[in-house]
Amino acid sequence: MEERLQKLLAQAGYGSRRACEVFITEGRVRVNGKVAELGQKADLSVDKVMIDGKALPKAETLTYIALYKPRNVLSAAEGQDDRQTVRNLIPVEGHLYPVGRLDFDSEGLILMTNDGELTNKLTHPRFGHEKEYRVLVARRPDEKQMEAWRRGVVMEDGDKTKPAEVNFLSSSGKGAWIRIVMGEGKKRQIREVGRLLGLPVVKIIRLRIGTLKLGSLKPRQWRYLTGDEIAELKGDKVPKIGERTRGKRTAK
């Protein structure tokens, strides 16, 4: 099926549709050997589309999978050492990449997909998609610490974290479980903020990315997203009810 070139480029992971339009106007895109024009369409099953001399892969079925990443697994499609990656946990053929990375020692929801356009939408800072976490800290926070976390904390690099929703959930021995909802995700941000506030983080579980929820998945379990979930993540109109959720799978 023919699609506009900027959409094909975005789905292949070259950025937003607007950014891909710029590539076309700059003459960096060719279709069957000819310089492409803005508004042009192509069908990857029959047309050869190239950007900067590199061919776009032939069309493949878009796949969307929710995975419960366990601790001590890398949020990567390929590993650089002998550590297990999230891609190793899903025995499905084709290219799949993680959206919304988690630290090696954190756990919870990861979206795996080959939809580059959706990946860009969910990870680009300007979209500010919420992520929700359940966090165990080693000490019970007082209201001053909670309020500081809510307002934003100046990190060691001088950047201040954006305001976040932070709520006490329950006590746990000498520590406590807290709920954190935020629209940004700097590297190891939750752990660093906790350390700076005197609240060492023991455990992090991500419960939600945008509208997608972890639900009842257990560590190493995964499932395909429903049509409704995909449409909600994309911000599209929700399709007709009737599409079933495929069952949970567990990586061996």
PAFIFI-836312 format. One record per residue (C-alpha): residue number from 1; chain; x, y, z. Coordinates in steps of 0.02 Angstrom, whole numbers. Each point is the difference from the previous one (the first is absolute). Layout:
% PAFIFI-836312
<node resi="NUM" chain="A" xx="X" yy="Y" zz="Z"/>
...
% end
This chain:
% PAFIFI-836312
<node resi="1" chain="A" xx="0" yy="0" zz="0"/>
<node resi="2" chain="A" xx="65" yy="173" zz="-44"/>
<node resi="3" chain="A" xx="39" yy="120" zz="143"/>
<node resi="4" chain="A" xx="72" yy="175" zz="3"/>
<node resi="5" chain="A" xx="189" yy="-3" zz="6"/>
<node resi="6" chain="A" xx="11" yy="97" zz="163"/>
<node resi="7" chain="A" xx="-108" yy="-131" zz="84"/>
<node resi="8" chain="A" xx="107" yy="-143" zz="-65"/>
<node resi="9" chain="A" xx="158" yy="87" zz="58"/>
<node resi="10" chain="A" xx="-74" yy="35" zz="172"/>
<node resi="11" chain="A" xx="-55" yy="-181" zz="21"/>
<node resi="12" chain="A" xx="177" yy="-54" zz="-45"/>
<node resi="13" chain="A" xx="66" yy="103" zz="146"/>
<node resi="14" chain="A" xx="65" yy="157" zz="-86"/>
<node resi="15" chain="A" xx="-93" yy="120" zz="115"/>
<node resi="16" chain="A" xx="-167" yy="89" zz="-4"/>
<node resi="17" chain="A" xx="-98" yy="22" zz="-161"/>
<node resi="18" chain="A" xx="44" yy="185" zz="0"/>
<node resi="19" chain="A" xx="185" yy="-39" zz="16"/>
<node resi="20" chain="A" xx="-16" yy="-125" zz="-142"/>
<node resi="21" chain="A" xx="-83" yy="131" zz="-109"/>
<node resi="22" chain="A" xx="158" yy="103" zz="17"/>
<node resi="23" chain="A" xx="105" yy="-147" zz="-60"/>
<node resi="24" chain="A" xx="-110" yy="-9" zz="-156"/>
<node resi="25" chain="A" xx="10" yy="187" zz="-38"/>
<node resi="26" chain="A" xx="189" yy="-7" zz="22"/>
<node resi="27" chain="A" xx="9" yy="-130" zz="-138"/>
<node resi="28" chain="A" xx="68" yy="-137" zz="113"/>
<node resi="29" chain="A" xx="-137" yy="-124" zz="-46"/>
<node resi="30" chain="A" xx="-13" yy="-99" zz="-161"/>
<node resi="31" chain="A" xx="-135" yy="-115" zz="-66"/>
<node resi="32" chain="A" xx="54" yy="-126" zz="-131"/>
<node resi="33" chain="A" xx="155" yy="103" zz="-34"/>
<node resi="34" chain="A" xx="-87" yy="169" zz="-21"/>
<node resi="35" chain="A" xx="3" yy="144" zz="123"/>
<node resi="36" chain="A" xx="-164" yy="-1" zz="96"/>
<node resi="37" chain="A" xx="-121" yy="144" zz="16"/>
<node resi="38" chain="A" xx="-102" yy="53" zz="150"/>
<node resi="39" chain="A" xx="-171" yy="-82" zz="-7"/>
<node resi="40" chain="A" xx="62" yy="-148" zz="-99"/>
<node resi="41" chain="A" xx="-58" yy="-175" zz="47"/>
<node resi="42" chain="A" xx="84" yy="-170" zz="-11"/>
<node resi="43" chain="A" xx="-32" yy="-183" zz="35"/>
<node resi="44" chain="A" xx="148" yy="-83" zz="86"/>
<node resi="45" chain="A" xx="-53" yy="-170" zz="-66"/>
<node resi="46" chain="A" xx="37" yy="57" zz="-180"/>
<node resi="47" chain="A" xx="94" yy="167" zz="11"/>
<node resi="48" chain="A" xx="180" yy="28" zz="55"/>
<node resi="49" chain="A" xx="7" yy="148" zz="118"/>
<node resi="50" chain="A" xx="171" yy="65" zz="54"/>
<node resi="51" chain="A" xx="56" yy="137" zz="120"/>
<node resi="52" chain="A" xx="180" yy="59" zz="-7"/>
<node resi="53" chain="A" xx="40" yy="-152" zz="-107"/>
<node resi="54" chain="A" xx="-72" yy="-125" zz="125"/>
<node resi="55" chain="A" xx="-152" yy="-102" zz="-51"/>
<node resi="56" chain="A" xx="-153" yy="-12" zz="112"/>
<node resi="57" chain="A" xx="-39" yy="-180" zz="44"/>
<node resi="58" chain="A" xx="-145" yy="-84" zz="-86"/>
<node resi="59" chain="A" xx="-167" yy="22" zz="86"/>
<node resi="60" chain="A" xx="-27" yy="-113" zz="150"/>
<node resi="61" chain="A" xx="-149" yy="-24" zz="112"/>
<node resi="62" chain="A" xx="1" yy="126" zz="142"/>
<node resi="63" chain="A" xx="14" yy="-89" zz="168"/>
<node resi="64" chain="A" xx="-41" yy="67" zz="173"/>
<node resi="65" chain="A" xx="42" yy="-99" zz="157"/>
<node resi="66" chain="A" xx="-12" yy="42" zz="185"/>
<node resi="67" chain="A" xx="136" yy="-84" zz="104"/>
<node resi="68" chain="A" xx="33" yy="-9" zz="186"/>
<node resi="69" chain="A" xx="188" yy="27" zz="5"/>
<node resi="70" chain="A" xx="76" yy="-88" zz="150"/>
<node resi="71" chain="A" xx="150" yy="67" zz="94"/>
<node resi="72" chain="A" xx="175" yy="-33" zz="-69"/>
<node resi="73" chain="A" xx="-55" yy="4" zz="-181"/>
<node resi="74" chain="A" xx="58" yy="134" zz="-123"/>
<node resi="75" chain="A" xx="-128" yy="113" zz="-84"/>
<node resi="76" chain="A" xx="80" yy="-25" zz="-171"/>
<node resi="77" chain="A" xx="-32" yy="-90" zz="-163"/>
<node resi="78" chain="A" xx="180" yy="-63" zz="-4"/>
<node resi="79" chain="A" xx="124" yy="-26" zz="140"/>
<node resi="80" chain="A" xx="182" yy="53" zz="0"/>
<node resi="81" chain="A" xx="49" yy="-134" zz="126"/>
<node resi="82" chain="A" xx="-70" yy="-164" zz="65"/>
<node resi="83" chain="A" xx="-144" yy="79" zz="97"/>
<node resi="84" chain="A" xx="-177" yy="-44" zz="-52"/>
<node resi="85" chain="A" xx="-103" yy="132" zz="-93"/>
<node resi="86" chain="A" xx="-187" yy="30" zz="-11"/>
<node resi="87" chain="A" xx="6" yy="-58" zz="-181"/>
<node resi="88" chain="A" xx="62" yy="-170" zz="59"/>
<node resi="89" chain="A" xx="-160" yy="-20" zz="102"/>
<node resi="90" chain="A" xx="-118" yy="8" zz="-150"/>
<node resi="91" chain="A" xx="11" yy="-148" zz="-122"/>
<node resi="92" chain="A" xx="-80" yy="94" zz="-144"/>
<node resi="93" chain="A" xx="84" yy="21" zz="-169"/>
<node resi="94" chain="A" xx="37" yy="171" zz="-74"/>
<node resi="95" chain="A" xx="72" yy="164" zz="62"/>
<node resi="96" chain="A" xx="-62" yy="58" zz="171"/>
<node resi="97" chain="A" xx="68" yy="143" zz="103"/>
<node resi="98" chain="A" xx="-37" yy="56" zz="179"/>
<node resi="99" chain="A" xx="-95" yy="161" zz="30"/>
<node resi="100" chain="A" xx="23" yy="81" zz="169"/>
<node resi="101" chain="A" xx="161" yy="-73" zz="65"/>
<node resi="102" chain="A" xx="21" yy="-58" zz="178"/>
<node resi="103" chain="A" xx="160" yy="-13" zz="102"/>
<node resi="104" chain="A" xx="83" yy="-171" zz="9"/>
<node resi="105" chain="A" xx="-53" yy="-17" zz="181"/>
<node resi="106" chain="A" xx="-178" yy="68" zz="-24"/>
<node resi="107" chain="A" xx="-152" yy="-98" zz="-56"/>
<node resi="108" chain="A" xx="-173" yy="19" zz="-74"/>
<node resi="109" chain="A" xx="-84" yy="53" zz="-161"/>
<node resi="110" chain="A" xx="97" yy="8" zz="-164"/>
<node resi="111" chain="A" xx="-82" yy="24" zz="-170"/>
<node resi="112" chain="A" xx="83" yy="-98" zz="-140"/>
<node resi="113" chain="A" xx="-41" yy="51" zz="-178"/>
<node resi="114" chain="A" xx="67" yy="27" zz="-177"/>
<node resi="115" chain="A" xx="-107" yy="157" zz="-23"/>
<node resi="116" chain="A" xx="130" yy="138" zz="-9"/>
<node resi="117" chain="A" xx="-130" yy="138" zz="-9"/>
<node resi="118" chain="A" xx="-83" yy="-54" zz="162"/>
<node resi="119" chain="A" xx="170" yy="-23" zz="82"/>
<node resi="120" chain="A" xx="45" yy="181" zz="-41"/>
<node resi="121" chain="A" xx="-167" yy="62" zz="65"/>
<node resi="122" chain="A" xx="17" yy="-91" zz="166"/>
<node resi="123" chain="A" xx="183" yy="44" zz="32"/>
<node resi="124" chain="A" xx="20" yy="178" zz="-65"/>
<node resi="125" chain="A" xx="4" yy="122" zz="148"/>
<node resi="126" chain="A" xx="-118" yy="125" zz="-82"/>
<node resi="127" chain="A" xx="-145" yy="-123" zz="9"/>
<node resi="128" chain="A" xx="22" yy="-22" zz="188"/>
<node resi="129" chain="A" xx="-87" yy="-168" zz="12"/>
<node resi="130" chain="A" xx="-29" yy="-49" zz="181"/>
<node resi="131" chain="A" xx="86" yy="-149" zz="79"/>
<node resi="132" chain="A" xx="-60" yy="-71" zz="165"/>
<node resi="133" chain="A" xx="109" yy="-93" zz="125"/>
<node resi="134" chain="A" xx="-19" yy="-91" zz="166"/>
<node resi="135" chain="A" xx="159" yy="32" zz="97"/>
<node resi="136" chain="A" xx="66" yy="-75" zz="162"/>
<node resi="137" chain="A" xx="113" yy="116" zz="99"/>
<node resi="138" chain="A" xx="106" yy="-56" zz="148"/>
<node resi="139" chain="A" xx="-66" yy="134" zz="118"/>
<node resi="140" chain="A" xx="-171" yy="70" zz="34"/>
<node resi="141" chain="A" xx="-8" yy="172" zz="-83"/>
<node resi="142" chain="A" xx="-59" yy="152" zz="94"/>
<node resi="143" chain="A" xx="-111" yy="132" zz="-80"/>
<node resi="144" chain="A" xx="148" yy="115" zz="-32"/>
<node resi="145" chain="A" xx="87" yy="-134" zz="-105"/>
<node resi="146" chain="A" xx="-160" yy="-42" zz="-93"/>
<node resi="147" chain="A" xx="-35" yy="182" zz="-40"/>
<node resi="148" chain="A" xx="178" yy="26" zz="-62"/>
<node resi="149" chain="A" xx="-19" yy="-149" zz="-116"/>
<node resi="150" chain="A" xx="-165" yy="70" zz="-64"/>
<node resi="151" chain="A" xx="73" yy="172" zz="-36"/>
<node resi="152" chain="A" xx="157" yy="-62" zz="-85"/>
<node resi="153" chain="A" xx="178" yy="-33" zz="58"/>
<node resi="154" chain="A" xx="162" yy="75" zz="-65"/>
<node resi="155" chain="A" xx="109" yy="-144" zz="-59"/>
<node resi="156" chain="A" xx="190" yy="-7" zz="14"/>
<node resi="157" chain="A" xx="16" yy="56" zz="-182"/>
<node resi="158" chain="A" xx="-96" yy="159" zz="41"/>
<node resi="159" chain="A" xx="-162" yy="-48" zz="-87"/>
<node resi="160" chain="A" xx="-160" yy="6" zz="100"/>
<node resi="161" chain="A" xx="-128" yy="-137" zz="-17"/>
<node resi="162" chain="A" xx="-174" yy="50" zz="-55"/>
<node resi="163" chain="A" xx="-146" yy="-3" zz="124"/>
<node resi="164" chain="A" xx="-66" yy="-174" zz="32"/>
<node resi="165" chain="A" xx="-147" yy="-82" zz="87"/>
<node resi="166" chain="A" xx="67" yy="-88" zz="155"/>
<node resi="167" chain="A" xx="-112" yy="-89" zz="127"/>
<node resi="168" chain="A" xx="28" yy="-110" zz="151"/>
<node resi="169" chain="A" xx="-76" yy="-174" zz="-21"/>
<node resi="170" chain="A" xx="47" yy="-106" zz="150"/>
<node resi="171" chain="A" xx="134" yy="-39" zz="128"/>
<node resi="172" chain="A" xx="118" yy="-146" zz="-29"/>
<node resi="173" chain="A" xx="109" yy="-40" zz="150"/>
<node resi="174" chain="A" xx="112" yy="151" zz="27"/>
<node resi="175" chain="A" xx="-38" yy="61" zz="-176"/>
<node resi="176" chain="A" xx="-152" yy="43" zz="-104"/>
<node resi="177" chain="A" xx="-82" yy="-24" zz="-170"/>
<node resi="178" chain="A" xx="-34" yy="160" zz="-95"/>
<node resi="179" chain="A" xx="-86" yy="35" zz="-167"/>
<node resi="180" chain="A" xx="87" yy="113" zz="-125"/>
<node resi="181" chain="A" xx="-75" yy="68" zz="-162"/>
<node resi="182" chain="A" xx="111" yy="106" zz="-111"/>
<node resi="183" chain="A" xx="14" yy="59" zz="-179"/>
<node resi="184" chain="A" xx="189" yy="-13" zz="-19"/>
<node resi="185" chain="A" xx="127" yy="-137" zz="23"/>
<node resi="186" chain="A" xx="182" yy="48" zz="18"/>
<node resi="187" chain="A" xx="123" yy="-142" zz="27"/>
<node resi="188" chain="A" xx="-23" yy="-76" zz="174"/>
<node resi="189" chain="A" xx="-103" yy="153" zz="48"/>
<node resi="190" chain="A" xx="-107" yy="-80" zz="135"/>
<node resi="191" chain="A" xx="150" yy="-80" zz="86"/>
<node resi="192" chain="A" xx="102" yy="161" zz="-7"/>
<node resi="193" chain="A" xx="-142" yy="109" zz="66"/>
<node resi="194" chain="A" xx="-30" yy="-125" zz="141"/>
<node resi="195" chain="A" xx="185" yy="3" zz="45"/>
<node resi="196" chain="A" xx="7" yy="191" zz="2"/>
<node resi="197" chain="A" xx="-152" yy="8" zz="113"/>
<node resi="198" chain="A" xx="68" yy="-130" zz="121"/>
<node resi="199" chain="A" xx="-122" yy="-133" zz="-59"/>
<node resi="200" chain="A" xx="104" yy="-144" zz="-72"/>
<node resi="201" chain="A" xx="-101" yy="-94" zz="-132"/>
<node resi="202" chain="A" xx="-14" yy="-187" zz="26"/>
<node resi="203" chain="A" xx="-118" yy="-49" zz="-140"/>
<node resi="204" chain="A" xx="-83" yy="79" zz="-152"/>
<node resi="205" chain="A" xx="-148" yy="-75" zz="-93"/>
<node resi="206" chain="A" xx="-70" yy="93" zz="-151"/>
<node resi="207" chain="A" xx="-190" yy="-19" zz="-9"/>
<node resi="208" chain="A" xx="-46" yy="108" zz="-149"/>
<node resi="209" chain="A" xx="65" yy="84" zz="-159"/>
<node resi="210" chain="A" xx="-125" yy="129" zz="-63"/>
<node resi="211" chain="A" xx="-165" yy="-93" zz="-10"/>
<node resi="212" chain="A" xx="80" yy="-173" zz="0"/>
<node resi="213" chain="A" xx="-7" yy="-91" zz="167"/>
<node resi="214" chain="A" xx="101" yy="-146" zz="68"/>
<node resi="215" chain="A" xx="-159" yy="-80" zz="65"/>
<node resi="216" chain="A" xx="16" yy="-177" zz="66"/>
<node resi="217" chain="A" xx="160" yy="-46" zz="-92"/>
<node resi="218" chain="A" xx="133" yy="-84" zz="106"/>
<node resi="219" chain="A" xx="189" yy="7" zz="-25"/>
<node resi="220" chain="A" xx="50" yy="-73" zz="-170"/>
<node resi="221" chain="A" xx="-181" yy="-8" zz="-59"/>
<node resi="222" chain="A" xx="-51" yy="90" zz="-160"/>
<node resi="223" chain="A" xx="-154" yy="25" zz="-108"/>
<node resi="224" chain="A" xx="-52" yy="82" zz="-162"/>
<node resi="225" chain="A" xx="-90" yy="167" zz="16"/>
<node resi="226" chain="A" xx="-182" yy="10" zz="-49"/>
<node resi="227" chain="A" xx="-59" yy="113" zz="-141"/>
<node resi="228" chain="A" xx="-76" yy="117" zz="129"/>
<node resi="229" chain="A" xx="165" yy="16" zz="93"/>
<node resi="230" chain="A" xx="97" yy="36" zz="-160"/>
<node resi="231" chain="A" xx="-126" yy="132" zz="-54"/>
<node resi="232" chain="A" xx="5" yy="84" zz="171"/>
<node resi="233" chain="A" xx="191" yy="7" zz="-1"/>
<node resi="234" chain="A" xx="-2" yy="78" zz="-173"/>
<node resi="235" chain="A" xx="-138" yy="121" zz="47"/>
<node resi="236" chain="A" xx="-108" yy="-70" zz="-139"/>
<node resi="237" chain="A" xx="-185" yy="-36" zz="5"/>
<node resi="238" chain="A" xx="-29" yy="-162" zz="94"/>
<node resi="239" chain="A" xx="-53" yy="-140" zz="-120"/>
<node resi="240" chain="A" xx="-157" yy="-102" zz="16"/>
<node resi="241" chain="A" xx="-15" yy="-109" zz="152"/>
<node resi="242" chain="A" xx="22" yy="-184" zz="-31"/>
<node resi="243" chain="A" xx="186" yy="-22" zz="-18"/>
<node resi="244" chain="A" xx="63" yy="-123" zz="128"/>
<node resi="245" chain="A" xx="154" yy="15" zz="108"/>
<node resi="246" chain="A" xx="118" yy="-143" zz="-35"/>
<node resi="247" chain="A" xx="52" yy="-100" zz="151"/>
<node resi="248" chain="A" xx="153" yy="31" zz="107"/>
<node resi="249" chain="A" xx="162" yy="-87" zz="-46"/>
<node resi="250" chain="A" xx="147" yy="-35" zz="113"/>
<node resi="251" chain="A" xx="179" yy="-3" zz="-60"/>
<node resi="252" chain="A" xx="89" yy="-162" zz="36"/>
% end
